[in-house]
C-alpha cells in the first residue's frame, strides 16, 4: 500500500507495526494493543467488538481504499451516528 519512502516518513513520526499479513488476526490484535491509529487498506478485516477490545487506545482508523462500510462496526462510532 505504501512505498518504502512513505513508510520511512511514517516511521520517523510514529511507531509503525506492519505492514501486516492479511488474515492474521492475532498479529493484528497484538499490533493494536498500544495503537492510537490504524491505517487500513483493501484486505483489512472489520473492526468489530473483538478487534476494538484489543485496541483500547485506538482513536483513528484511516482507510486508504474505498468504502468503510465493511470495515467499521457499530462499536466504531458513537451511538446514533451514521456511517
WOQUIVEN-V768417 format. One record per residue. N is the residue number from 1. RES is the residue in three letters. PHI is phi in radians with two decimals (none if undefined). D_LAST is the distance of its C-alpha to the last C-alpha in Angstrom with 2 decimals. Layout:
BEGIN
n | res | phi | d_last
N | RES | PHI | D_LAST
N | RES | PHI | D_LAST
END
This chain:
BEGIN
n | res | phi | d_last
1 | UNK | none | 24.12
2 | UNK | -2.06 | 26.10
3 | UNK | -1.27 | 29.71
4 | UNK | -1.02 | 32.06
5 | UNK | -1.09 | 32.50
6 | UNK | -1.17 | 28.77
7 | UNK | -1.09 | 28.85
8 | UNK | -1.06 | 31.95
9 | UNK | -1.14 | 30.25
10 | UNK | -1.12 | 27.43
11 | UNK | -1.10 | 30.18
12 | UNK | -1.24 | 32.05
13 | UNK | -1.80 | 29.21
14 | UNK | -2.75 | 27.88
15 | UNK | -1.39 | 28.66
16 | UNK | -1.89 | 27.23
17 | UNK | -1.94 | 27.04
18 | UNK | 2.30 | 26.89
19 | UNK | -1.10 | 26.26
20 | UNK | -1.76 | 25.92
21 | UNK | -1.37 | 26.90
22 | UNK | -0.97 | 24.09
23 | UNK | 1.60 | 24.36
24 | UNK | -1.59 | 26.22
25 | UNK | -1.10 | 23.97
26 | UNK | -1.06 | 26.81
27 | UNK | -1.16 | 27.16
28 | UNK | -1.14 | 23.46
29 | UNK | -1.04 | 23.64
30 | UNK | -1.12 | 26.79
31 | UNK | -1.16 | 25.37
32 | UNK | -1.40 | 22.42
33 | UNK | -0.91 | 24.93
34 | UNK | -1.99 | 25.47
35 | UNK | -1.24 | 22.52
36 | UNK | -1.83 | 20.64
37 | UNK | -2.54 | 18.64
38 | UNK | -2.29 | 17.90
39 | UNK | -1.81 | 17.97
40 | UNK | -2.02 | 16.76
41 | UNK | -2.52 | 17.64
42 | UNK | -0.93 | 18.11
43 | UNK | -1.63 | 19.64
44 | UNK | -1.21 | 17.52
45 | UNK | -1.34 | 16.95
46 | UNK | -1.18 | 13.90
47 | UNK | -1.44 | 13.65
48 | UNK | -1.54 | 14.53
49 | UNK | -1.01 | 16.58
50 | UNK | -1.10 | 19.68
51 | UNK | -1.19 | 18.55
52 | UNK | -1.14 | 17.03
53 | UNK | -1.14 | 20.39
54 | UNK | -1.38 | 22.16
55 | UNK | -2.23 | 20.38
56 | UNK | -1.12 | 21.19
57 | UNK | -1.75 | 21.21
58 | UNK | -1.10 | 18.01
59 | UNK | -2.08 | 16.23
60 | UNK | -2.51 | 14.59
61 | UNK | -2.06 | 13.25
62 | UNK | -1.82 | 14.14
63 | UNK | -1.64 | 13.47
64 | UNK | -1.71 | 16.30
65 | UNK | -2.65 | 15.69
66 | UNK | 1.09 | 13.47
67 | UNK | -1.33 | 9.93
68 | UNK | -1.72 | 8.13
69 | UNK | -0.97 | 7.17
70 | UNK | -1.56 | 10.64
71 | UNK | -1.62 | 10.81
72 | UNK | -1.85 | 8.68
73 | UNK | -1.86 | 9.51
74 | UNK | -0.99 | 9.08
75 | UNK | -1.18 | 11.63
76 | UNK | -1.48 | 9.76
77 | UNK | -2.44 | 8.19
78 | UNK | -1.05 | 10.30
79 | UNK | -0.98 | 10.99
80 | UNK | 1.54 | 9.68
81 | UNK | -1.47 | 6.73
82 | UNK | -1.32 | 3.81
83 | UNK | -1.17 | 0.00
END
